[in-house]
Amino acid sequence: MSNHPVDRETIERNLLTIAERRFECYKTLVSLARRQQSILLDSSHSELAANIGGFDPLLHELEQLGKREASCMQLIDNDNWATADTQRQHQDLGRRTAEQALSLRALTQTNAQLLINTKRLVNFTLDAIFNSALNGQSLQNAAQTPAIILDARV
Protein backbone atom coordinates (compact mmCIF):
# COMPACT_ATOMS: atom_id res chain seq x y z
CA MET A 1 0.00 0.00 0.00
CA SER A 2 1.17 3.56 -0.60
CA ASN A 3 2.05 6.17 2.02
CA HIS A 4 -0.96 8.40 1.36
CA PRO A 5 -4.05 7.95 3.52
CA VAL A 6 -6.65 5.47 2.37
CA ASP A 7 -10.25 5.88 3.35
CA ARG A 8 -12.00 3.29 5.50
CA GLU A 9 -14.43 2.30 2.74
CA THR A 10 -11.54 1.45 0.41
CA ILE A 11 -9.90 -0.65 3.10
CA GLU A 12 -13.18 -2.45 3.78
CA ARG A 13 -13.60 -3.20 0.06
CA ASN A 14 -9.99 -4.40 -0.17
CA LEU A 15 -10.39 -6.70 2.83
CA LEU A 16 -13.63 -8.15 1.46
CA THR A 17 -12.04 -8.63 -1.97
CA ILE A 18 -9.12 -10.43 -0.34
CA ALA A 19 -11.47 -12.65 1.69
CA GLU A 20 -13.55 -13.45 -1.41
CA ARG A 21 -10.45 -14.33 -3.44
CA ARG A 22 -9.08 -16.48 -0.58
CA PHE A 23 -12.37 -18.39 -0.52
CA GLU A 24 -12.21 -18.89 -4.30
CA CYS A 25 -8.61 -20.13 -4.06
CA TYR A 26 -9.59 -22.71 -1.44
CA LYS A 27 -12.59 -23.81 -3.52
CA THR A 28 -10.27 -24.33 -6.48
CA LEU A 29 -7.75 -26.21 -4.31
CA VAL A 30 -10.55 -28.52 -3.14
CA SER A 31 -11.58 -29.08 -6.74
CA LEU A 32 -7.99 -29.91 -7.70
CA ALA A 33 -7.69 -32.29 -4.75
CA ARG A 34 -10.92 -34.06 -5.78
CA ARG A 35 -9.61 -34.35 -9.33
CA GLN A 36 -6.33 -35.69 -7.96
CA GLN A 37 -8.25 -38.34 -6.05
CA SER A 38 -10.04 -39.38 -9.25
CA ILE A 39 -6.72 -39.52 -11.08
CA LEU A 40 -5.24 -41.73 -8.39
CA LEU A 41 -8.26 -44.01 -8.19
CA ASP A 42 -8.52 -44.32 -11.97
CA SER A 43 -4.75 -44.83 -12.35
CA SER A 44 -4.62 -41.92 -14.81
CA HIS A 45 -1.15 -41.09 -13.61
CA SER A 46 -0.21 -39.27 -16.80
CA GLU A 47 -2.54 -36.46 -15.64
CA LEU A 48 -1.05 -36.26 -12.15
CA ALA A 49 1.81 -33.83 -12.88
CA ALA A 50 -0.50 -31.26 -14.46
CA ASN A 51 -2.91 -31.59 -11.56
CA ILE A 52 -0.19 -31.14 -8.97
CA GLY A 53 1.15 -28.14 -10.90
CA GLY A 54 -2.21 -26.44 -10.47
CA PHE A 55 -1.69 -26.16 -6.72
CA ASP A 56 1.45 -24.01 -6.81
CA PRO A 57 0.01 -20.78 -8.28
CA LEU A 58 -2.92 -20.92 -5.87
CA LEU A 59 -0.70 -21.45 -2.85
CA HIS A 60 1.47 -18.55 -3.96
CA GLU A 61 -1.61 -16.38 -4.43
CA LEU A 62 -2.84 -17.28 -0.93
CA GLU A 63 0.50 -16.19 0.46
CA GLN A 64 0.24 -12.86 -1.37
CA LEU A 65 -3.33 -12.36 -0.19
CA GLY A 66 -2.18 -12.85 3.39
CA LYS A 67 0.46 -10.15 2.95
CA ARG A 68 -2.05 -7.75 1.39
CA GLU A 69 -4.50 -8.40 4.21
CA ALA A 70 -1.81 -7.74 6.82
CA SER A 71 -0.98 -4.43 5.11
CA CYS A 72 -4.62 -3.38 5.12
CA MET A 73 -5.07 -4.35 8.76
CA GLN A 74 -2.12 -2.16 9.76
CA LEU A 75 -3.98 0.87 8.41
CA ILE A 76 -7.02 0.47 10.63
CA ASP A 77 -8.16 0.00 14.20
CA ASN A 78 -8.48 -3.79 14.57
CA ASP A 79 -11.40 -3.57 17.00
CA ASN A 80 -13.62 -1.42 14.82
CA TRP A 81 -12.29 -1.86 11.32
CA ALA A 82 -15.53 -1.91 9.35
CA THR A 83 -19.26 -1.50 9.44
CA ALA A 84 -21.25 -4.30 11.06
CA ASP A 85 -22.48 -5.43 7.64
CA THR A 86 -18.96 -5.66 6.23
CA GLN A 87 -17.75 -7.49 9.34
CA ARG A 88 -20.61 -10.02 8.95
CA GLN A 89 -19.70 -10.56 5.29
CA HIS A 90 -16.05 -11.01 6.22
CA GLN A 91 -16.94 -13.48 9.00
CA ASP A 92 -19.19 -15.44 6.64
CA LEU A 93 -16.40 -15.66 4.06
CA GLY A 94 -14.00 -16.70 6.82
CA ARG A 95 -16.37 -19.47 7.94
CA ARG A 96 -16.89 -20.72 4.39
CA THR A 97 -13.16 -20.60 3.72
CA ALA A 98 -12.49 -22.59 6.90
CA GLU A 99 -14.97 -25.24 5.71
CA GLN A 100 -13.12 -25.46 2.39
CA ALA A 101 -9.81 -25.72 4.25
CA LEU A 102 -11.15 -28.64 6.31
CA SER A 103 -12.34 -30.38 3.14
CA LEU A 104 -8.95 -29.77 1.57
CA ARG A 105 -7.20 -31.26 4.59
CA ALA A 106 -9.33 -34.42 4.45
CA LEU A 107 -8.82 -34.81 0.70
CA THR A 108 -5.09 -34.24 1.03
CA GLN A 109 -4.82 -36.91 3.72
CA THR A 110 -6.79 -39.37 1.60
CA ASN A 111 -4.72 -38.57 -1.49
CA ALA A 112 -1.50 -39.02 0.46
CA GLN A 113 -2.68 -42.47 1.55
CA LEU A 114 -3.60 -43.31 -2.05
CA LEU A 115 -0.10 -42.33 -3.15
CA ILE A 116 1.43 -44.48 -0.41
CA ASN A 117 -0.73 -47.41 -1.48
CA THR A 118 0.25 -46.89 -5.12
CA LYS A 119 3.93 -46.87 -4.16
CA ARG A 120 3.45 -50.09 -2.19
CA LEU A 121 1.75 -51.72 -5.16
CA VAL A 122 4.56 -50.68 -7.50
CA ASN A 123 7.18 -51.99 -5.07
CA PHE A 124 5.26 -55.24 -4.63
CA THR A 125 4.98 -55.68 -8.40
CA LEU A 126 8.65 -54.93 -8.98
CA ASP A 127 9.66 -57.34 -6.22
CA ALA A 128 7.47 -60.07 -7.69
CA ILE A 129 8.94 -59.55 -11.16
CA PHE A 130 12.49 -59.44 -9.81
CA ASN A 131 11.98 -62.60 -7.70
CA SER A 132 10.42 -64.41 -10.65
CA ALA A 133 13.34 -63.44 -12.85
CA LEU A 134 15.77 -64.69 -10.19
CA ASN A 135 13.94 -68.01 -10.06
CA GLY A 136 14.52 -68.52 -13.79
CA GLN A 137 11.06 -67.72 -15.11
CA SER A 138 10.86 -66.05 -18.48
CA LEU A 139 10.18 -62.32 -18.49
CA GLN A 140 6.74 -63.01 -19.97
CA ASN A 141 5.87 -65.39 -17.11
CA ALA A 142 7.42 -62.99 -14.59
CA ALA A 143 5.17 -60.20 -15.82
CA GLN A 144 2.11 -62.43 -15.33
CA THR A 145 3.11 -63.52 -11.82
CA PRO A 146 2.19 -60.25 -10.04
CA ALA A 147 -1.21 -60.27 -11.71
CA ILE A 148 -1.82 -63.82 -10.52
CA ILE A 149 -0.68 -62.94 -6.99
CA LEU A 150 -2.75 -59.77 -6.96
CA ASP A 151 -5.82 -61.60 -8.25
CA ALA A 152 -5.38 -64.19 -5.51
CA ARG A 153 -5.10 -61.45 -2.84
CA VAL A 154 -8.11 -59.52 -4.08
N, C-alpha and C positions, 0 to 999 in steps of 0.2 A: 504494500500500500504506500501511497505517497505521503509526503510530510504535511500537505495542506489538510485542513479539517474536513471530515466527511460527516454528512448529516446522518442522524440516527436512522431515518427511513432507508437510506442507502445501505447502511450496515445491516439492518434487518433483512432487506432483500437479498444482500450477499450471503448472509448466514442461511436463509431459507434455500437459496439456490444451491449452496454447498451441501446442505442436508438432503435436498432432492437428488442431487447428482450422486451423493454417497449411496443413497438408497438404490438408485438405478445401477450403480456399479456392483453392489452386492447381489441384486437380482440377476444381473448378467453372469456374475461368478457362480451363482447357484445353477443357472442354466448350463453353463460350461461344465460344472461338476456332474450334473445329471447326464449330459451328453458323454462325458468321460466314462461314467458308469456303464452306459449303453455300449460304448466302444469296447470296454473291458469285458463285458458279459457276452458280446457278440464276436469277440476275438477279431475285431476290425483294427488291429494294431497299427496298420498303415496310417490311420487317421489320428493316432494318439499324439504325435509330435505337434501337429497343427492345433489340436485342442489345448494341449499344455501351453503352447505359445500364446494362446488367447488370454491366459491369466496375467502374464507379465505387465502389459500396458494398463490393465485395470488396477493392479496392485500399486503400480507407480502413480496412477491418477489418484488413488485413495490417499497415498502419502502426501501428494501435493494439496489435496483438499484439506487434509489435516493441518498443514502449514498455513493455508489461506484462512482457515477458521481461527487458528490461534492468533493470526495477525488482526483479524476483525475483533476478536474478543479483547485484545489489548486496548482497543480504542473506546471501549464502553465500560460502564459499570456492570459488573457481572450479576449483581442482585436484581437489577431492574433494566435489563438490556433491551427489552422490546415490549410492545403492547401485549396485552393478555392473549389476544387472538393469534398474534405471531408466535408467542411462546407455546400456545396449544398446538399450532401447526408443527412447530419444531419438535415438540415432544412426541407428537404422533409419528412424524417421520423417524425420529429416534427409536421409537418402539418397533415400527415396521422394519427398520434396518436391523435392529437387534434380532428380530425373528428370522430375517434372511441370514444373518450371521450364524445363528444356531443351526439352521438348515444346512448351511455351507459346512459347518464343522462336522455334522453327522455324515454328510455325503463324502467329505474328505476322508474321514475315518474309514468308511466303507470302501472307498476307492483304494485307500492304502492297503487294506486287507486283501482286496482283489488283486492288487499288484503283487503282494507277497505270495498269494496262492498261485498266481501265474508263474512267478519265479520258481516256486517249489515244483510245479508241474514240469517246467522246462528242465530243471535240474534232474528230476526223476527220469524224464524221458532220455536225457543225455546219458545218465548213468546206466539205464537199461540198454541203450544202444552200445555204449562202450563195453559193458559187461558181456553182452552177446557177441560182440566182435572179439573180445578176449577169449571167449569159449569156442571160437572157431566157426561160428555161424556166418553165413554169407551176409553181406550188407543188406540185401533184400530181406532176408529173414530177420535180421537185427532190427530193421525199420518196422517190421510187423510186430515184433515182440512187445514194445510198449503199448501198442493198441490192444493186444490180447490181454496184457496185465491190467490195463486201465479198464477194459470191458469187464474183466473179472471182478475188479474192485467196485465198480459202479453197479 
